[in-house]
């Protein structure tokens, strides 16, 4: 049974129909031949005698019947040949139509419907032979990016390349199906006492598919996440699984592999089903929550470290879910990105933040993070401009923060987006600087307005010399490039005093208070007189008092000491 074969559906009915048609046609010809022999035996001798003038000629009726019989034989044989040709053409067309209906035209693999039918047959046969069936779900990681960056033609060529690698890495009797756009499934029988063979096959597939592919002179990085399930283990409902159940189990294990770093494989385990149910609840909750306005902005203060003056706020998204409570962006942002809801979620929270920021003092700025996925949207800057116009919010008070991972994925697209945003008057910051993605050449070529030092370095600089050295290097780099610096993660006086040596620098962190929703923020700002022209020492003392009060509260809404790494407003 070849991996690319669709030979699970027989044509027995068509064969029987062809046999019936052939018998009828042959029967007519045979009857005509028998009649020809009967009349010929009577007419033939008389015709010969007539030519030799030895007797009377044949009876005209018999002669006419004999000639008509010859015509019937010729016509019958011709019609028989014609019927055979028509039947063969029809069978070829039906076979082609069946092949197209059962297989994927791009790869030649089975499609989902025919794959399930063939796997059910394989499970029954394997059980009769004392074997089990393993089903592997294979998903190409980040395949959508290949289509977005290189076009669908390159994507199709990459799918063919990976399908060839997949078929070559499987046992000869394996079935392979293309289940979705970049999802494949493979199934083959094996000896349950030699399950180490499966691990070897899965490892080989991860390795071979994970090799860089050269498509039309373009080097494309591709990896695969694989989930495995076997027919001799109970399924999700503690019953022996069929093809549909195996696909579901392998799909759960595959997503487990993706969540744990991709480019690897996992066997299905029952607890994964519970994780998947929770994941589906999150997905459904996110989709509902966007429409119901459950995603709300929280705000973290940004301070001029030298004067203690409030300069603005960074917006951080929170999910105020009626089912889950206050959910950290570390949980819901990756899920929203995976299901394609991050754009709508981010726009919803930014729209609320712009309305909140309109009530602040005019000199206060609003900083917003965007997801790497939003960076791929060619209309993002236009969507953001629409939000600014709707809110009547000055663009120069808005600061968009782009993480280094965005630059790593597509520098050209980042450059285009940054230029578009700056043309509208929006400032652009490079967030999480120092995490290892961007180069100095990229930093110099991209027109950023500010660099933000990642909190992982700032919060640990007192106890970690390497962190202190990195913070010092970035601060000096900012001075050299004439780029203002913001330090994230200031949580102690020791960290603050260390950063004061660098002169004009902004900072944010729990030393100045934890992120707050707009309602609490408004009351706090009102107490400070909107921080428009504060007495410096009074403001510093107010910040410290606020930080102390918030630290005394029972826990943080995120359940941790540090703010999670921000993505798309989180």
N, C-alpha and C positions, 0 to 999 in steps of 0.2 A: 504494500500500500504506500504509494509515493506521497511525499509531503504536499505536492502541488496538485494531486489528483482529486477529482470530484467523483470518483467511481463508487458512490454509495447508493445510487438510484439505478435500478435495473430497467431495461426496456422490454420486459417479457411480454407485456400486452401488445406493444408495437410489433414484436416478432411474431406473435400469434396472428395478428391482423395481416401481416405481410404473407404469412404462410397460407391463410385462407384465400387471399387474392390470387396468389400464385397457383393454387390448386384449381380455382375456377377457370383461370385463363388456360392452364394446361389441359383441363378437362374438355374445354371447347375444341382446342386444337386436336386433342386425341380422338374425340368423336368424329371430327371432320376427316381425320386420317383413316379411321376405321370405315367410314362411309366411302371414302375414296377407294379403299381396297375392295370393298364390296361391289361398287359399281364398276370399278376398273376391271375386275375379273370377268364381268359380263360384256362390257363395251370393248375392251382391248382386243380380244380375238376377232370380233366382228369387224373392227376397224382394219385389222391386218388382212383378213380375208377379202374385205372390200377392195383394198389396194391391190391385192393379188388376183382379183376377179375370180375368187373361188366360191363366192356365195354372196348372199344379200348383206347390205351394210347394217350398221347398228340401228337399233330403234332410236328415233329422234328424241323421244322423251328421256331415255336413259343417257343418250349422248349429252343432252342439255344438262341433265343432273350431274353427269360426270364433270363437265366443264365448270358448272357452278360450284361443285365440290372443290375443284382445284382453286377457284377464286377464294372460297371460304378458308382453305388452308393458308393461302398466301396472306389474306387479310388477318386471319386469326393469329398467325405467327408474328406478323408485323405489330398487331395490337398488343400481343404478349410482350414483345421486346419494349414497346413504348410504355406499357404499364410498369415493367421492371425499372426502366429509366426514371419514370416519374416517381415511383416508390422510393428509389434510392435517393433522389434529390430531396424528397420530402423527409426521409429519415435523416439525411445529413443536416437539413435545416432544423429539424426538431432536436437533433443532438446538439447543434450549436446553440440553439435557444436554451436548452436545458443546461448546457455548460455555462452560458452567460448568467442564467438564473441562480446557479449554484456556486459560482466562483466570483472572486474579485477581479475585475478586468485589468487593474494596474499590476498586481503581483501574481495573479494566477492561483492564489490560495483560495480555499473555501470561504464563503461568506458566513455570517453568523448563523443563519438558519440551517444551512446544510452542514455546517460544522457541528452543531448540536446533535443533529440526527446521526451523523457518523460516529460521534463520541458515544452516544447511547448504544449503538451497535458494538462499538469497541469494548465498552464496559461489560456488556452481556457476554461477549465472546471471551474476554479475559477472565471473568468469573468462572466460566465453564472450564477454562484451562488452568485454574488455580493461580491466576495472575491478578495483578491490580493495574489500574490506569492512573497515571499522573497527568495532571493538566497544569500547564504553565501559562500565566498571563504576562505578556511582555509589552511594556509601554516605553516608547522613546522619550527620554527626558528633554524638556525644553524644545520640543519639535516646533511648537508654534512660533518660536523666535526665528527658526530657520525660514519658515514661510514669510514672516514679517520682514525680515532683513534681506532675503535673497529671492523671494518670489515663489509662487506655487510650482513653477516648472522645476526649479532646483529641489523643492520639497518632494515632488514626485520621484525625481531621480534618486534622491536620498532614500526614499521608501523602498525603491527597487533594490538599491544596494544593500540595505539592511535586511530585506526579505531574502536575498541570496545568501547573506551570512547566516541568517537564521536557519534556512533549510539545510545549509551545509553542516551546521553544528548539531543537528538532531539525528536520532537513529533512523535507519531506513524505513521503518514501518510507521513513522510518526505522521499524524495529521496536523496540518497547519491551517489556521484561518485568520483572515483579517477581520477583526471584530469592530474596529472603529477607525477613525482617521489615522492615528499612529499607534493603535493597539493591535497586537497580534496574540493569538492563542495557539498553543501546541499541545497535543496529547499523544501518548504512546504507552503501550503495555510494558510492564516490567515485573521481575520476580520480587515479591515483597521481602524476601530474605536478602536482597542485594540492593537496598535503597541507597547505598552510597553511590551507586551509578548515577542516580538522579542529581545528587549534589555535584558530581563531576560535570554532568551535562550543563547544569545551570551556571556553574562557574565558567565553563567554556563559553557559553552564550554571552555572559556579562563581559568577558574579556574580548571576544571577537567583535561583538557589536560596538564595544567601546573604543575601538580603534578609529582614529581620524579618517574621514572619508574625503577623497578628492573628487569633487563634482564640477565639471566644466572649469577646471583650473582653480576652483575655490576649495580651500581646506576647511572642512566643517567638523567641529567637535560634536560627537554624538555619544551618548551613554544610554543605558537601558536599566529600568527597574523591573524586577521579575517577582511575581508571586506564585507559589506552588501549592497545589492541593492534590490529595490522593483519594481514590475511590474506596479504599479499604478502611478508611477512618470515618467515624460519624460526622455528619455535616452540622450545619448551624442548628437544625432542629433535632439533632441526635438520631438522625435516620441515615441509611446508606444513600449517598448522594447520587443524583443523575447528572447529566451533562450541564443542565442549567445551574444546579447547586454547586457543582465543581467550579463553574465559571464565577459564580458569586464569591465563593471562598477564595479562589485564586486572585480575584480582583481586590478583595479586602487585604490580602497579604501583599499585593503589589503596592497599594497605597500606603501600607505600613512601611514598605521599603522606601518609598518616596519621602515620607515624613522623617525617616532616619538617615537622610543624606543622599538618596538616589544612588544609581550605579551599583546596585547590589540585589540580592534576592533573599526572600524570607518564605518559610513554610507557614501555611495557615495554622493558627492556633485559636481555640474557642474565644479567648478573651479579646482577640482582635475584632470579633463581631460586635462586642459591647462598645469598643472604641469607635467602630464604624457607625453604630447607631447614634452615639453621642455626636460624632462628626456630622451626621445628617441632621440632627437636631440643631446643631450650630448653623449649618448652611440655611436651613429653613428659617431659623430665628433671625439670621442676618438679613435675608431677603425681606422678611416681614418688618423687621426693625427699621430698615431704611425708609420704608413708606410711612411708618408710624412715628418717625422722629426720635427713635430710641437712642441714636448715636448723638452724643452731645460733646461740645468742646469744653475741656478744662484748660486752665492757663497757668503757666509757670513764669515767674518774674525774671526779667533780664535787667541786670544792674550794672551801672558804671562803677567798677571796683574802686576807683580813686576817690570818687565823691559820694558813693552810696546812693546815688540818684537812680530812681526807676526810669528806665528808658523804653521799656516795652514788655511784651509777653510773647511766649511761644505757645501756640495752640497744640494741645495734646488730646486726641480723641479718646473717649470712653464710651462703652456700651452700657447704658442703664437698662438692662433687660429685666422684664417682670418675672422671667423664669429663672435666669442665672444670677441676677443681681448685677453689681458693677463688675464688668468684665474688662480685663487688661487688654490693650492693643496687641500685646505679645501673643495673645490667643486668637483674637478675631481677625486681625489684619492678614495673616497668612491664608486663612480660610477664605476671606473675601477676595484676595488676589487669585486664589485657585479657581473660584467659581465665577470670576469675571465681574464681581460686584464692587470692586474697589473704587472705580471711577464714580459711580453713583453715590457710594458712601462718602467719599472724600468731598464731593461737591456739596452734599447735604451738610456736612460739618463745617466746611468753609463758609457756606452761605450764612449759617448761624453765627459763626465767629465774626464775620464782617458786620453783621447787625450789632453784635455786642461791642465791637471795637469803635463803632461810630459814637458811642457815649463816652469814650475815654477822652483824656486831654489830647489836644491836637498833636503834641510832640511824641506821643507814645506809638510805637510800632507794633505790628502783628506779624509774627513769624509762623509759617506753615510748612510742614514737611509734605513731600509728594512721594508716591510709590514709584519704584523703577518701572512698573507697568504703565503708569500714567505718562511717563516720559516717552513711551512708544506711541502715544496717541498724537497724531499730527495736528489735531484740533484742540489740544489741551490749552494752549495760550489763548485761543479764541473763546473757549469755554470760561476760562478764568476772567477774561476781560468782560464777558457778559455778566458774570457774578458781580464784578466791581461796579459796572454800570447800574445793575439792578439795585445794589445797596448804596449807590452814590458814595462810594468809599474812595479816597484819594489813592492812586496806585503807588505813590512814593512812600506811603506808610506801610505797604505790604512787602514782606520779605519771604521769598520762596527758598526752601532749603532742599538741596539735592545731595543725596549720599554718594560716596565714592563708588559704590557698586553700580550706580547708574552710568558713570563714566567708563567703567570696565566693560559694560555690555555694548555700548554704542556711543563712541565719542562724537561722531559726526552728528548724530541725532541730538545729543546733549548740547552741542554747540549751536545748532539751529534753534533749539528751544530757548536756550539762554539768551540768544540774540533777540528772539521774538519777545520774550518777557521784558528785557531791558528797553526795547523800543517803546513799550507801553509805560515805562517809568517804574517798573517793579524791580526791586533789588533781589539779587540771587546770591545765596551763600552755599559754600561747600561744607556739608555736614559730615560728622564722624571722621574728620581728617586724621590720618595716621593709622587707619585700619589696614592699609597695605595694598590698595587697589590702584590708585592713580599715581602717575609719575610727575616729576617736577615740570617736565616739558608740557604735559597736559594742563597743569595748573597755570603755567605761564601763558598758554595759548587760549585759555578759556577766560572770558571777562567776568570773573567772580567779583562780588563786592565785599565779601567777608569769608574768613575761614573759621570753622568751629572745631575746637580740639575735642576729640572723643572723650566721653566721661570715663571710660575705662582707664585712661592715662591720668586724668586729673584727680580722680578720687583716690588713687593709690600712690600719688607722687611722693608723699611724706615717707612711706614705708618701702618704696620700690625705687631704687636708683635709676633703673632703666626707664621707668615711667617719667621720672623727673627729667632725665636727659631728653626724652622725646618731646615733652612739653616745652623745654627750653629751646630745642631745635626748631619747633614749629613757631614759637613766639618770635624767634630771630628771623625765621623765614618770612613771617608776616611783615616784620619791619622792613626787611630787604625788598620785598615786593610791594610795599606800601599798601598792604591789605590788612584791614582791621581784624582783630582776633576776638572770638568769644570762647570762653572756657566753660564746658558743661561739667556737672557733677561736683560742684563746690559744696562740701558737707561739713567742713570744720574750719575753725579760725586758723589752724595751721596751714591748710591749703590756701585760704584767702591771703594770708600774710606772704606766702611764697609767691603767689601770682602778682602781688602788688609791685614787685620789683620790675615788672615789665611795662610799667607806665600805663598809658591809655589802653585799657582792655575791658571788655564786658565779661560778665559771668552770670551763671545761673546754677541753681542747685538747692538742696533742701536746707542749707544754711539760711536762706532767705524765705523759706516757707515751701510747703508742698503744693502741687498743682491743685487749683480750686475751680469749681464751676462758676459760671458767670454771676449767679446770684450772690454768692459769698464774696466774690471778687469786687462787685460793685460796692458792697457795704464797707469792705476793707479800704478800698480806694477813697471812698467818701470820708472815712476817718482821717485819712492822710491829706485831705484837701485836694484829691485827685493827683497829688504828687506833681503839681505843675511847677511850683517854685518852693520846694521844702527847705527848711533849715537842715543842713546836711547831717548834723549829729542827731537831730530828732528823728530823721528818716531812718538812719542807720539803726538807732535804738528800736524804732517801731518794727523794722524788719526782723531784728533779732528776737523781739518779744513775740512776734507772729510765728517765727520759726519754733520758738520754745513751746508755745501753746499747741501748735499743730503736732509737734513731736510727742506731746503728752497724750494726744488722742489715741484711742485704742486702734492701733494698726493703721496701715495705709490701704487705700482702696485697691491697690494692686497686690497687696499681701506680701510686699517685699521691701527691702531697704533701698534699693536702687530703682530708678525709673527704667523700664525696659527700653531696649534700643528702639529708636523711633522709626516708624515706617508709615508713610501716608497719613500724617497727622497724629501718629502714635509715638 
